[in-house]
Amino acid sequence: MAAGTYYGRIQIAATAANTPQLMTVILTVLPAGLTLGPQVFPSGLIFTGVAGVTPGSQDVQVGNPTGQVNNFQSGLIGTGFSFLPTNASVQPNQPTTVRVYPDFSNLTPGSIQQGTITLQFSDRSPSQTINVLIVVAPPGATASGVSADAYGERPRDDRWYRIDVGPNAASGCSSQSLQVQYRSLQPNFAAVTGQPTTLDVQVSDGCGNLVGPGGQSAQVAAYFSNNDPQVAMTHIGNGIWQGTWRPVNASGLVVVKVTALLQQGGSLVGGVSAPLTGAVSIPAAAATTPTVTAQGVVHAASDQGGVPIAPGGLITVYGVNLADGVGQSNGLPLPQQLNGAQVLLGNQPLPILYTSAGQLNVQVPYGVPVNTQYQLTVQHGNTLSVPQWHRRSLGSSR
C-alpha cells in the first residue's frame, strides 16, 4: 500500500429509529523509513489514599508500532512510588507492561506530590514520560469498607478501601484546587486537522476523592490556543474524563489546557491542568478532508443549534473543506451531490441547496423519524468527515 491517507466507513445496523450508526475510519500510511515512535498509555496516573495505607498498583502499556525490537532504560524523579521493569525490550506489536507501585507508608497526610518516570529508547526516538500524581487524604481521614464512594462508584481496582473524610478534615481539603492529570497526549504531540484526537484526563480533589458527576455538579472541558471550539468531556468512571478533539485550525503550535469545576460544600472549586504543547498539521493528502466544526450544524433560518428541526426543514452545516467551491441548485429535484460534496444523515443522502468550502445548506428528508439523535457525515470527493453527533432531536412541525 502506498504512503498516504485512506478513508473508509463502518456501518452498524440495529432495530432502532436512528439506525444505522456510522464510523469513519482514517488510515495513514507513513513513507518508508518513518515511524510513529514508542507509544505509552496512560501517560499519567493518580494514586489517592490514606497515609499509611498503600493502594494497589497501576499499569502502563508501552507499545512498539515498528518491525524492530526497541529497548528502553528508565529513570525516576519523586518519592512515594516505584516501578518495574526499569529496563526491557519491547517487541514489535506486543506491548510491554510497566507496573507502578505506590508506597503510602511514609507519606504525610494532606500532601500532594508529583513524580515522573522517564523512558529512553534504543532507537533514539524522543523519550516518553509517565507523570505520577499522589494525593494523600488529610489528617483525620480513615480507610474503611468497600462501599460506594461519594460519587456513587465502587472503589477502583487499585484501592480496596473507601476514604472517610470527617468534617474537620474536609474543611481543610475541600477548598483546595482540583488536580487534573493527563492520561493521553504527550508533550510535542502531533494532531491532524479533521481527524479525531482523544483527550483523556483523571481528576481528583484535595481530599483524595476522584471527581465524577455522580451526586456532584462537575464539569471538565479542554481549551485550545488555536481558537478551536472547546471540547466538553464526559466522565467514564473512576474520575476519568474523555473527549474527542477534531482540530479545525492548523496554526502550527497549539497549547492545550483542561479545566475542571466542582460544586463542593456550597462553593465552586476549580483546577487547571499543566499546559501541553503540540502541533496541528495539514498533510497534503488531507487538503480536501472535510471537517464539520463543533456545534456547526444549525437551523438554516435562525442559524441556531439545538432547536427542533422538522422533516423537510433546512439545516446549515459549517466547517472546512466541505466542497470544491461555491454552487447553488437550479431546479428540482434537489441534487444529492454538488461540487464534490455529499451530506449523509445516517446513511441517507440529503438534498443540497448550496455549497461552499465553509458552508453547506441541505434539506432534512420527509419521513425521517422524529425525537431521535442522528449522525451527520460530509463526504468531499473520496474523503470523509468524522460523524458529527446531534445531541438534539428532530421535532415535527406544528
N, C-alpha and C positions, 0 to 999 in steps of 0.2 A: 504494500500500500504506500502510495507516495505521500510525502510530507504535506500537511495541510489540515484544514478544519472540515469535518464531515458532520452532517446533521441527519437525525432520524427521529422517529416518533413511535412511542409505545402506547397502545390503546388498551384500556381496561374497561370491560363492559360488565354491567350487573343489572339486576332488576331494581332500578332506581330512576327517579324522574330526571336527574341530571347526568345519566349515563350517556355516552362513555366518558371516562376520565382519561386525560392525555398527559404523557410525559415527554418532554423534549430531551433528546439525547445528543450531546455535543461531544464529538471525539476529535481531539487534537493530536495529530501525529507529528512528532518533532523531527527535524532533519537528522540524518545520521551523524553521530558524534555528540549530540546534545542530550543531556539527561535532566530530570527534574531534581536530582539530588535526594538525599535521605528524607524520609517523611516521618514526623513524630506526632503522635496523638494519644492523649491530650497533651497540649504544650504547657498546661498549668494545672496544679492540684491545690485543693483546700483541705486541710485537716482541722477539725474542730473537736473540742472535748474539754474535759475537766482535768486540772493539774493532778498528776499522779496516776491517772487512769488512761492508759495508752489505747487509742483506737487502732483498728486494723490497717493493713497495708492497702495501697492502691497501685494499679498497674499502668504503665505507659508502653505503647506499641511503637517500635522503631522499624519502619519499612524500608525496603531497598528495591525501587522500581527499575532496576537495571539488570543486565545479564551477567554481572561480575560480583563476586563476593566483596563486601565492604566492611572493613574493621573499624571499630571505634575504641577510643580511650576517653576517660571522663575525669571531671573534677567537680568539687562541691564547695559551695560557699553557704555558710549558715550553720545553725545548730538545731537540735531537736528532731533530726531525721537522718537516715542513711539509705543506701540503695544497693541493689545487686542486679546484674553483674556490673562491675566497674569497667570492664572491657569485654568485648565479644566480637564475633564475626557474624555479620548479618547476611544471610543467604538471599539470593535473588527471589523475589516474590514470596518470601517466607519471613514474616515479621518476627523480631526478637522482642521478648518482654523484659522491660526494666521494672523491677518491683521496688516501690518506695516504702520504707518502714518509718513511721513516726515514733518518737520516744518522748512521752509527756512526763517522765519520772522526775526530771529536774527543771521543768518549766515553771515560770512564775504565773500565778493566777492573774487573769486580766491582761496578759501580754499578747501582743500581735507582732509577728515577726515574719520576714521574708527570707527565702533562701533560693539558691539556683543550682541546678545540675547542668553542666555543660558537656556536650558530646562532641568530640573531634574525630573526623573520619579520615581513613587512609587514602581516599580518592581526592583529598584536598578540597572537597566541597565546603561551603560555609558551615561553620559549627552550628549545632542546634541546641537550644536551651529549653529546660523544663523548669518553670517557676513554681516554687513551693511556698504556699501561704499557710501559716499556723496561727489559729485563733484559739486562745485559751480562755475558758469561761472565767468570770470574775470571782473574787473571794466569796465564799458562802455558797457557791453553786455545788451541786452534788450530782452524781451519776446514779440513775435508778431506772429499773424496769426496761421494757422493750415496747411500750405502748406508743401510740401515735404522738408525734411531737406537736409543737404549737401551730404547725401548718397542716395538721391532719394527715401527715405522712408517717409511714413506718421509718424507723431509723435505717440509715444506709448500711450496706453490707460491711463497710469498713468501721462502723461504730455500732456496737451491740447494745448500747445503752442510750437513754434519753437524758438530756441535760435539764435539770431542775434549777431554775434561777429564782431565788427568793426575792421578795420585794426590795430588800435593802441592796442586794447585789444588782438587781435590774435597774435601779435608779442611777447607778454609775455607768452602766454599759449601754443602755438602750438609746442614749443620745449620741453615741459615737458614730462616726461616719461608716456607711456600708462599705464592705470590701468587695471589689469586683476583680475577678481573676479570669484572664483569657484561657480558654481550653483549645481554641483553634486560632489560626494565623500566627505567624512568627514575624519578628522584625524583618523588614525588607521583603514583605510578601509581594506576590505578583497577582493582580486581578485583571480580568479582560472585560471590556465593555460588552454588555448584553448577555454575559454568561454568569450563572449564579455562583456566588461565593458564600459559603456557610460561615456564619458568626455564632460562636459558642462560648458562653461565659458561665461562671458559677459565682453566686453572690452569698455573702454571709454578713450578719450583723455583728456588732461588737460583743454580744453576749455568747457567741458561738452557735447561734441558730442559723441554719441555712434558709435563705429568703425565697419564699414561694407565695402564690396568691391565696392558698387555702386559708380562709379565715382572716386574711390580711388584705390591705389595699396596697399592692406592689406594682410598680411599672419599671420596665427596663427597656432602653432604646439605644440604638447606635447612631452616631452622628459623623459626618464626613466633611473634610475641609474643602473638597472639590464641589461643594454645593449639591451633591446628590441628595435626594429626599431621605429623611431619617428612616430607620428601619425599626419598627416596634417588634420586640422579641417576645417569644412565648415560653412559658415555663413548662418543662417536660418532666420535672421531678428532681428531688434532691438538690434544690437550689440551682439547677442548671437551666439556663435560658438560651433559646436558639432563635435565629432569624436568618433570612436569606437576603443578601445584598446583590442587586443586579446593577453594576456600575453603568452610569449614563454618560458622565462627563470624563473624558480622558484628558486629565490635566497633568499627566506625569506623576509627580509625587503627591500622595494623599495621606492625611493623618486621620486615623480612626479613633474615636473615643466612645466608650459605653457608659451611660449614666443609669443609676438605679435610684428609685424613690420608694419609700415605705412609710405608711402611716402607722406609727408605733407609739403607744402610750399617750395619745392625744396630740402628738407632734409629728411633723414631717421630717424624716431623716433621709439623707441622700448620700450618694457616693459616686465617684468617677474613677474609671479605670485609668491606668497609665496610658499615655498616647502611644499609638502604634503606627509606624510609618511604613508605607509600601508604595507601589506604583500601579497605576491603571494604564493599560496599553490597548492599542487597536492593531492587532495583527492584520497583515494585508488581506488574508482570507476572510477577515471579519468586516471588510469595508462596507459590505451590504447587509450585515446582520441586523435584523430589526430588533429594536428594544422598545418595549412599552414602559413608559415611566410609571413609577409608583403613583397610585391613585390617578392614573392617566386615562381612565375610561369614564366618561361623564355623559349626562343627559345633553343632547345636542342643543336644545332650546335654551336651557338655563345655564349650561356649562357647569353644572354642579354634579358631584359624585354622591353616591349613597342615596339617591332618590329613586322611587319606583319608576320603572320603565315598562310601558305596556307593550305586548306583542304588536308589531307593526310600527313601533316608535323608532326614533332615530337616536343614535349614540355617536359620540365623537371619541376617537382614540388618539391620544397624544404620545409622541415618542421620537425616536431617532432612526433614520434609515428605513422608514416604513414603506416607501415606494420609490420608483425611479424618478418621479418628478410630479409636477402639477398636472392634474387632469380632472375632467368632470364628465359624468354620464350624460348622454344626449338624448336618450329615449328609453322606452320600456320594452321588455322587462329590463330592470337594472342588471348590469353585469356582475358576476361573482369574482371576476379578476379584472384589474385595471392597473396599467402602468407597473406591471410586475408584482402587484400586491394582491393578496388574498387574505381575508379575515375569517377565522373559524370560531364559532361558538360551540364548544364541544367538538364534534366532527362535522358540523353543519356549516357550509359556506354562507356568508352573509352578503346580501346585495350591497354594492358600493356606489355611493353618490359622488364622492370627491376624494382625491388623493393628493398628497404632497409628501415630501420627505419627513415632515414632522407632524402630519395630521391626516387622519382618515375619517370620513363620515360614512357610516353604514346603517343599515336598517335591521332591526330585530325581526325575524320571521314571524308571521302569524302561526299559531299552533304550538308555539313554544310553551311548555308547562310553566305556570306562574308559581311564585313563592318558592323559588329554588335557586341555589347557588350554581354558578356556571364558571367554566374556564374559557378564556379568550386567548387565541393564539394568532399571531400575524406571520404569514409566510411571504417572504420577499425573494423572488427567484427561487433558488434552491436552499435558502437559509431560513431558519425558523427562530421565532422569539421563544423565550421561556413562557409557558402559560401564565396568564395573569388571572388570579382568583378574584371573583367579585363577591365581596363579603356583604352582599345585599341581595334582595330578592327582586325579581321582575314582577311588577304588580299589574293587574288588569286595569284597563281604563274605566273611568267612571263618568 
